[in-house]
Amino acid sequence: MATKTAIKTEMVGQTFGPFIRDYTFRDLEIFALGCGAGLDGKDGLEYLNERDPHNPQLKVLPMYGAMLIVDSDVTRTIDYGYTYEGSLHWGYDIRFHKPITKMADRLSTTVTLAGLYDRGEGRGLLAQHIGETRGSDGELLFTNESWDCLIYDGGWGGPEAPKDVVDMPDRAPDTTVVERIPENQSLIYRLSGDWHPMHIDWDAAEDGPKRPIAHAISYAGVVMRHAISSYFPGEPERITRFKTRITSPVLPGATLRTELWQVADGELRFRLVDDNIDSTGSKPHLNWGIIEFDTTGLNNTQTTTR
């Protein structure tokens, strides 16, 4: 572990960037593969089959927008004195203002360090970032409130983090979907720009599981795929919000269960758990999740379990 340094609280309120990312349809496909699309060679092909590489036509998995704020260039640039080896994604709340429809474009993301909060010695620091991503035409595509937990950097005397309460239904889920996370999913996902060694280097982990762990946005992308296919199949552009807390790591090879509750028209709650959670009582991997989606013209979808 690196030597602990002073937390630069004077950086709070500063905006960084723009961080520029050029993409083509290949980048969109690689990202979808990193979120488990096409696992069986068939499911999720709308994100993978461009049909004509000279005139590609894809559906874009909206989770792509969440990745832009945790790109390694972003996290390395906004260095307020934290210990990189102990940085973990804590949660995020992304609003989708417009869907990505272009098969190639230049995206520009600015990120404001909105807050630094102290959880106490041994519990870490929470960092709040607000990111805005625009297309080359200047239109706002995504706004993302993203939180990191820096597990080695607590106890510096900062303010407590604000409370964030999400009501979850006290009943069985309306929809469940089970999926196994393949051992190489992290190796694919990291090609989208999150190069943290904890996802590939077997010698990098100092605490917790002594092996690489999956990227949180990767398995959140799995949940998003399940919600789309269950409630508005083939229309990912309907998603307007995705919020979650990342509550425990996922090990590649795990079999996970997405649990979805419809709580209102155009609004879901979700969590992601091990498929054997009833017998093990293990902690959810994603919890207190909210998905909002546009219901304009949407047929009444019957919830199912599969």
C-alpha positions in Angstrom: 0.0 0.0 0.0 1.2 3.5 -0.9 2.1 6.0 1.9 -0.9 7.9 3.1 -0.9 11.6 2.1 -2.9 14.6 3.2 -6.4 15.0 1.7 -6.6 18.1 -0.5 -10.0 19.4 0.6 -9.4 22.6 -1.4 -10.1 20.7 -4.5 -13.8 20.3 -3.6 -15.9 22.3 -6.1 -13.3 22.2 -8.8 -14.3 20.9 -12.3 -11.9 18.8 -14.4 -11.7 18.0 -18.0 -13.0 17.9 -20.6 -12.1 14.2 -20.9 -12.4 13.3 -24.5 -13.4 9.9 -25.8 -13.8 8.9 -29.4 -15.8 5.8 -30.1 -17.0 3.7 -33.0 -19.5 0.8 -33.1 -16.7 -1.5 -32.2 -16.2 0.2 -28.8 -20.0 0.0 -28.1 -19.9 -3.8 -28.9 -16.8 -4.3 -26.7 -18.6 -2.6 -23.8 -21.7 -4.7 -24.3 -19.6 -7.8 -24.3 -18.0 -6.7 -21.0 -21.5 -6.5 -19.6 -22.3 -10.1 -20.5 -24.2 -9.5 -23.8 -24.1 -12.5 -26.1 -23.1 -14.8 -23.4 -24.9 -17.7 -25.0 -24.2 -16.5 -28.6 -27.8 -15.3 -29.0 -29.1 -13.2 -26.1 -28.3 -9.5 -26.5 -27.3 -9.5 -30.1 -29.0 -6.2 -30.6 -26.0 -4.7 -28.9 -23.5 -6.8 -30.9 -24.7 -7.3 -34.5 -23.9 -4.2 -36.5 -25.0 -6.1 -39.7 -23.1 -3.9 -42.0 -19.7 -2.5 -40.7 -19.8 0.2 -43.3 -23.3 1.3 -42.1 -23.5 -0.1 -38.6 -26.9 -0.2 -36.8 -26.8 -1.2 -33.2 -28.8 -0.7 -30.1 -26.6 0.9 -27.4 -26.5 -0.4 -23.9 -27.1 2.8 -21.9 -24.7 1.7 -19.1 -21.9 2.9 -21.5 -22.6 6.4 -20.1 -21.7 5.3 -16.5 -18.3 4.1 -17.5 -17.1 7.5 -18.7 -16.7 9.0 -15.2 -14.7 6.0 -13.8 -12.3 5.9 -16.8 -8.8 5.5 -15.4 -7.7 8.9 -17.0 -10.5 10.6 -14.9 -9.7 8.9 -11.6 -5.9 9.5 -12.0 -6.5 13.2 -12.9 -8.7 14.0 -9.9 -6.1 13.2 -7.3 -7.0 14.7 -4.0 -4.4 12.7 -2.1 -6.2 9.4 -2.0 -4.5 5.9 -2.1 -5.2 4.5 -5.6 -4.8 0.9 -4.5 -7.7 1.2 -2.1 -10.2 2.9 -4.5 -13.5 1.2 -4.9 -16.6 2.3 -6.8 -19.3 2.9 -4.1 -22.4 3.8 -6.1 -23.8 6.1 -8.7 -27.0 7.7 -10.0 -26.9 8.3 -13.8 -29.6 10.3 -15.6 -30.0 9.6 -19.4 -31.1 12.8 -21.1 -30.7 11.5 -24.7 -29.8 8.1 -25.9 -26.6 7.4 -27.9 -27.7 6.9 -31.5 -24.6 7.7 -33.4 -22.4 4.7 -34.3 -19.3 6.9 -34.1 -18.8 10.2 -32.2 -16.5 12.2 -29.9 -17.8 12.5 -26.3 -16.7 15.2 -23.9 -17.1 14.7 -20.1 -16.5 17.2 -17.4 -16.3 16.1 -13.8 -16.8 18.2 -10.7 -15.4 17.0 -7.3 -18.6 17.8 -5.4 -17.7 16.5 -2.0 -15.2 14.6 0.3 -16.6 12.9 3.3 -15.0 11.0 6.2 -16.3 7.6 7.3 -13.7 7.3 10.1 -10.4 5.6 10.6 -10.5 2.1 9.0 -13.7 2.8 7.2 -12.5 5.1 4.4 -13.3 8.3 2.6 -16.3 8.9 0.4 -15.8 11.1 -2.7 -18.7 12.5 -4.7 -18.2 13.3 -8.3 -20.7 14.9 -10.7 -20.1 14.2 -14.4 -21.7 15.7 -17.5 -21.2 14.1 -20.9 -22.0 15.8 -24.2 -21.8 14.6 -27.8 -19.9 16.4 -30.5 -23.0 18.5 -31.2 -22.9 19.9 -27.7 -26.1 18.2 -26.5 -26.1 16.8 -22.9 -26.4 13.0 -23.0 -25.8 11.9 -19.4 -25.4 13.4 -15.9 -23.8 11.0 -13.4 -23.5 11.4 -9.6 -20.8 8.9 -8.9 -19.3 7.9 -5.5 -16.0 6.3 -4.7 -14.9 4.8 -1.4 -11.2 5.1 -0.6 -10.8 2.4 2.0 -7.3 3.5 3.3 -8.1 7.2 3.6 -10.6 7.6 6.5 -10.0 9.4 9.8 -8.9 12.7 8.4 -11.5 14.8 10.2 -13.9 15.6 7.3 -17.7 15.9 7.4 -20.0 12.9 7.4 -21.6 11.8 4.2 -25.3 12.8 3.6 -27.8 10.0 4.1 -29.2 8.3 1.0 -32.4 6.2 1.7 -34.2 4.2 -1.0 -37.3 2.3 0.0 -37.3 -1.3 -1.1 -40.5 -3.4 -1.4 -41.2 -5.9 1.4 -42.4 -8.7 -0.9 -41.1 -11.2 -3.4 -39.7 -9.7 -6.6 -41.9 -9.5 -9.6 -39.1 -10.6 -11.9 -35.9 -12.6 -11.4 -33.2 -13.4 -13.9 -30.2 -15.7 -13.2 -26.9 -15.3 -15.0 -23.4 -16.7 -14.5 -20.5 -14.1 -14.7 -17.8 -15.8 -16.9 -14.3 -15.9 -15.6 -13.0 -13.6 -18.4 -15.7 -10.9 -18.3 -13.4 -8.5 -16.4 -10.7 -9.0 -19.0 -13.2 -7.9 -21.7 -14.7 -5.0 -19.7 -11.4 -3.4 -18.9 -10.8 -2.8 -22.6 -13.4 0.0 -22.2 -11.0 2.0 -20.1 -10.9 0.9 -16.4 -7.4 -0.5 -16.1 -7.3 -0.8 -12.2 -5.1 -3.8 -11.4 -7.6 -5.2 -8.9 -9.6 -6.5 -11.9 -6.7 -8.5 -13.6 -3.7 -8.8 -11.3 -3.8 -11.7 -8.9 -1.1 -10.1 -6.8 -2.8 -6.7 -6.5 -5.5 -7.5 -3.9 -4.3 -6.7 -0.3 -7.7 -7.1 1.4 -10.8 -9.2 0.9 -10.7 -11.9 -1.8 -7.2 -12.7 -2.9 -8.0 -12.7 -6.5 -9.3 -10.2 -9.2 -12.8 -8.9 -8.8 -15.3 -7.9 -11.4 -15.9 -4.2 -12.4 -19.1 -2.9 -10.7 -20.3 -1.2 -13.9 -19.9 -4.5 -15.7 -22.3 -6.4 -13.4 -24.6 -3.4 -13.2 -24.7 -3.7 -17.0 -25.9 -7.2 -16.5 -28.8 -5.9 -14.3 -29.6 -3.3 -16.9 -29.8 -5.9 -19.7 -32.1 -8.0 -17.5 -34.4 -5.0 -16.8 -34.6 -4.1 -20.5 -35.3 -7.6 -21.7 -37.9 -8.1 -19.0 -39.9 -4.8 -19.2 -39.2 -3.2 -22.6 -37.3 -5.6 -24.8 -35.3 -4.2 -27.7 -35.8 -0.6 -26.5 -32.8 0.3 -24.3 -33.3 4.0 -25.2 -36.3 4.1 -22.9 -34.1 4.1 -19.8 -33.9 7.5 -18.2 -32.3 6.7 -14.8 -30.1 4.0 -13.2 -29.1 4.3 -9.5 -27.4 1.8 -7.3 -25.2 1.2 -4.3 -22.3 -1.2 -4.8 -22.4 -3.3 -1.6 -20.0 -6.2 -2.1 -17.6 -7.4 -4.8 -18.4 -10.0 -7.4 -16.0 -12.8 -8.2 -15.8 -13.9 -11.8 -17.5 -17.3 -12.2 -20.3 -16.4 -9.7 -23.9 -17.2 -10.5 -26.0 -14.1 -9.7 -29.7 -13.3 -9.6 -31.2 -10.0 -10.5 -34.4 -9.2 -8.5 -36.7 -6.6 -9.9 -39.8 -5.0 -8.5 -42.1 -2.7 -10.4 -43.2 0.0 -8.0 -44.9 2.4 -10.4 -45.4 3.0 -14.0 -41.9 3.5 -15.4 -40.1 2.7 -12.2 -38.4 -0.4 -10.9 -36.4 -1.3 -7.8 -33.7 -3.9 -7.9 -30.9 -5.7 -6.2 -28.3 -8.2 -7.4 -27.6 -11.2 -5.2 -25.9 -14.6 -5.3 -28.3 -17.2 -6.7 -28.0 -19.2 -3.5 -28.6 -16.2 -1.2 -31.5 -18.0 0.6 -29.2 -20.7 1.8 -26.0 -18.6 2.5 -27.5 -15.2 3.6 -24.7 -13.5 1.7 -24.7 -9.7 1.2 -26.1 -8.3 -2.0 -23.7 -7.1 -4.6 -25.9 -4.2 -5.8 -28.7 -2.9 -3.5 -31.2 -0.1 -3.2 -31.4 0.1 -7.0 -33.7 2.4 -9.0 -34.4 2.2 -12.7 -36.7 4.7 -14.4 -37.9 4.4 -17.9 -40.1 6.2 -20.4 -43.5 4.5 -20.8 -44.8 6.6 -23.7 -46.3 4.2 -26.2 -45.1 1.2 -24.1 -47.4 -1.8 -24.0 -48.3 -3.1 -20.6 -45.6 -5.6 -19.9 -46.3 -8.7 -17.8 -43.6 -9.4 -15.3 -42.1 -12.9 -15.4 -39.6 -15.1 -13.7 -37.0 -16.9 -15.8 
